[in-house]
Amino acid sequence: MSVTETAAWKALEDHAAMMQNTHLRDLFLADSSDKKRFDELSLSHEHLLLDFSKQRITQNTLTLLKALADNCQLNDWKARLFNGDHINTSEDRPALHTALRQPEDSHLALANHNIIGDVHANLAHMASMVERIHAGQWRGYSGLPIDTIVNIGVGGSDLGPLMACKALSDAQPPEGHQLKMHFVSSMDGSQIADLLDRLVPTTTLFIISSKSFTTIDTLSNANTARQWLKSASGVKTELLNRRHFIGISASAEKMNQWGIPENSQLNFWDWTGGRYSMWSAIGLPIALRIGMQGFKAMLSGAHAMDEHFKTAPFEENLPVRLGMIGIWNINFLNIHAHAILPYDGRLSHLPAYLEQLEMESNGKSVSRQGEAIGYSTCPILWGEIGPNAQHAFYQLLHQGSESVMCDFIAPARRYDDFNNKGLQQQHQLSLANCLAQSRLLALGDAAIAGNDTAPIHKRYRGNQPSTTVLLDELNPYSFGQLIALYEHKVFVQSVIWDINPFDQWGVELGKKMATDLLKPLENEPSYSSFDSSTEGLLNAILNKQEPGQ
């Protein structure tokens, strides 16, 4: 039976029909004080506070959402996730990114083998690499110590480390060991071409991150990097591979074939999805940026959220509440756009990271049973640093025709260790803008005395729901909590929608088609014919590439 046929779903549909014409300002006015609604609809866990009071919900909404979660056996699915059941059904394997942040004394058996031991052995190898590089003991072909790191990856092998390194830019690595950090992901060569012009070959180390170690985007950039080193040095490829490359992959065989020495390899496992992999050795750039102690603090924060998600009841569970309110907005209030709005420049890459996490995980229209589904799943996510977005797309949020749900994300404290009142005042200004925008989106004209008589082009309709995620401060531990919060939110929604969030078959056919289209572009004599548009574009490209054109 489809979830839409259940009594819990139908009860929410009836409730939504009653709530359709309810404005958020009315929900606040219905309380004896605004504080009452905040007190009832906000949740805290350790260093995170989530305010759901600006969502178009009541206590009755939450009761009905709990009934839906129970109907979909959410607690059983949580247990299956953490126990290592093969919940990635299309690939017949578990999804155990949570195992990557379990303490060393934990035990989790797969095929009668404790994988936690493997995880921590890999972490120890990673720690030894970090220590060598920070100590200046990892040296390039000329004998000079490495001082520049280039991470080559794409998707989860790029977005996670890139986001975390930026987010934790204030975290201090071991004294005296600041490394220059760069990220390359673009297959067209534009990033690496620009970068290589500015790097010093003798002191640059490349990290090649690819789960399969066959990703064409990544290997193309890696081959270009190696050719650059060969041209600059004139030394043997074997020496360059040993001194200037680290490989991170689930395929040791493929790393061996490319030439990465075994002691320069780090492993992760097929039960770790790419977009969940920054907790693994894929996070090596993070550890190099903030130190191994900081990386372990990030793992600890994520593990604390894992335990909270696993054990907290519905009424207190942050990821469950976040996920179920998303279900309410998408499937019952028909809101299909979701803006991610961090009010901290260090989180500039968070919107892009969550775009991949959510849309690659839950952008599905086929159930676990292989049947087409007739209800909406993942919304369209986008976002930007809030203060910048205010001067870009907030016009649509405030006065456009689309309903949009928003996540405002901000740390309460920043610059406490800076003896600079100007910076502290700038943080307060950012917080004031964050609170002002969420208030105005919720209440509309009611937030501004007298604005209800303004000309229509100056009016604000409000009633745009939002959640505010408030961190005590942004540090490795709270950052780990934040990302794990969103990971588990995605899982909650996948359970309700009855989809597998751990595969991504939608990207595979495009890769295969690109391989087919490479043949005519490389002047191979025989290739398949394509549609008239593709054939026309191919001919135009080939004509323009002819000499003299």
NORRA-V786316 format. One record per helix or strand of 3 or more residues. SS is the DSSP state (h for helix, s for strand). FROM is the first residue (numbers start at 0). LEN is the number of residues. If there is no record, write none. Layout:
ss & from & len
SS & FROM & LEN
SS & FROM & LEN
//
This chain:
ss & from & len
h & 2 & 3
h & 6 & 13
h & 23 & 6
h & 33 & 8
s & 41 & 4
s & 47 & 4
h & 58 & 13
h & 73 & 10
h & 96 & 5
h & 114 & 20
s & 147 & 5
h & 155 & 12
s & 179 & 5
h & 189 & 7
h & 200 & 3
s & 203 & 6
h & 215 & 18
h & 236 & 8
s & 244 & 5
h & 251 & 7
h & 261 & 3
s & 264 & 3
h & 273 & 6
h & 280 & 31
h & 313 & 3
h & 317 & 15
s & 336 & 6
h & 344 & 3
h & 349 & 13
s & 379 & 4
h & 385 & 4
h & 393 & 6
s & 404 & 9
h & 420 & 27
h & 450 & 3
h & 455 & 3
s & 465 & 8
h & 475 & 22
h & 504 & 17
h & 531 & 14
//
